[in-house]
Amino acid sequence: MVLMLIAGLLVVAALAVVLVYNGLVTVRNRVDNAWSQIDVQLKRRTDLIPNLVETVKGYMTHERQTLEAVTNARAALVKAGSVADKAQADNMLTQALKTVFAVAESYPDLKANQNFMLLQEELAGTESKIAYARQFYNDSVLGYNNSIQTVPSNIVADMFGFKAKDFFQIPEGERAAVKVSF
């Protein structure tokens, strides 16, 4: 009878470990999926940028530095490997694009150019999707990190090597508004 009770408790404990493990895998996969959604939007944005740069080039001959910053930031994003590297490169690209759109205000012909307007609209839509995807990713990371740090799932997480994920953050220096001077 005692042996049956012990065997029953072991089965219940094993079942609990399996259920917690499966839950942790589910939330970890949700985080990975959320990052993939950001990655898709970042790729979409990097695909749009060469068209934007080419459209703007003819109008902004005096703003060569701005266009080079966009091109360099895009290249850094394409080359980035880790979440942290992509986040940093994405933040650089966001700042560079803000500068392009701020400078474009000084070029009425450019602002009226149909290609520029369409590209600007596409990029604005993509930026909104990226912002939503970042928020969803951070929400997913929060849920995952909570899952691996709270009792009793933290015990299973430690047993199977689940590690905390990093949030998508904007560096302190890049929170300020873009300043444009002529």
N, C-alpha and C positions, 0 to 999 in steps of 0.2 A: 504494500500500500504506500509506504514512504517512497519507495523507488518509483512508483507511478506518479506520485506528486512531484518529485524532483524532475522526472522526465517531462511532465506537463509544464512545469515552470521553465525548463530549458527550451521547450518548443515555443512557449509564449515569448520568451526573451529573444530567441532567434527570429521569430516573426516580427517582433518590434524592431529589431535591428534592420531587417530587410525593408520594412515599411519606411523607417526613417531614412535609410540609405536611398531608396527609390525617390523619396521626396527631395532629398538633397540633389540627386542627379537631375530631377525635373527643374528645380530652381536654377541650378548651374547652367542647364541647357537653355533656359529662358534668358539668362544673362548673355550667353553666347549668341543667341538669336537676336537679341536686342542690339548687340554690337554689330552683327551682320547687317542690320537695317541701317545703322549709321554708315557703315562701309559702303553700302549700295548708294546712298545719297551723296557721300563724298565722291564716289566714282562718277556719278552723274554730274556733279559740279565740276570736277576736273575735266570732264569731256566737253563741257560748255565753255570753259575758260579760253581755249585757243580761238574760238570763234569771236568771243568778246574782245580779246586782245587785237585780233586782226581788224575788227570793225572800228575799234577806237584808235588804232595806230595812225590812220590818215588824219584824224582830227587833232590828236594830242601830240604833235611832234615835239612840243616843249616839255612834255611830261614823260620822257623816256624812262626816268628813274622809277616812276610809279608802275609803268608797264613791266619793267624788269623785276620789280618786287613781286608782282602778281605771278609772273612766269617762274621765278625762283621758288616762291611759296608753293605753287602747284607741283613743281618738280619734287620738292621736299615731301609733299603729301603722297605722291605716287611712290616714292622710295621708302616711306616709313613702314616699319614692320610691326612694332608692338602697339598696344592700345595707347600707351603714354606718348610714344613717338608720333602716332597719328593724331592724337589730341593736340599736341604742340604744333604740328605742321598745319592742322586744320585751323587753329587759332591764328597762326601767321597769315594764312590765306584769307581768313575772314577779315582781318585788319587791312590787308592789301586791297581786297575788293571794296571795302568801305571807302578807302582813299580814292579808288577809281571813280566810284559813283559820286563822291563829293567833288572831285575835280571836274567831272563831266558837267556839273552844274554851270561851269564857266564857259561851256561850249554850246551855244544854242543850236548850232547846226547838228551837232552830235546828238543832243537831246531829242531833236526832231527826226533823226534817222530811224527808219522803220526797223532795220536789223538790230540796232542798238536797243531800241525799245523792247523788241521781242526777247532779246537775250537778257536784258535787265529783268523783264518779267519772269522769264524762265528761272533765272538765278534767284530772284526773290522767292519764288515758289519753292525752289530747292532749299533755300536757306530756312524757310518755315518747316519743311519736312525734316531737315537736319536738326533743328531746334526741338521738334517733337520727338525725334528718334533719340536725341541726347537725354531728354527728360525721361523717356521710357527706359532707356538703358540705366540711368541712375536709379530709377525706381526699382528696376530688376536687381541691380547690384545691392541696393538697400535690403530687399527681401532675402536675397541670397546670403549676404553677410549676417543678417539677423538670424537666419536659419542655422548657419554654422557656428554661431557664437552663443546661442541660447541652449539651455538644458532642456531635454536630454540629447537633442540632436548634435550638440557640440562634441559629445563623447564619440558618436559614430563618425562625425566629420574628422575628428583627430585620428581615429582608427584607420580611416581610409584616405587620409591626406588631402582633404578639401582645404583649399587656401582662400583667404579673403581676396576679393576683386577690387580693383581701383575704380573710383568714380571718375567720370569725365569732368574735368575741371578747367576753368579758365585761369591762367596765371595772373597774379595780382597786377602786374604791369600792363596787361592788355585789357583791363576793365575800363580804362578811361576812354573818353570819346576821341575819335580821330580828329587831329588838328591838321587843317589844310591852309597853307600860306602860299601866296604868289609873289 
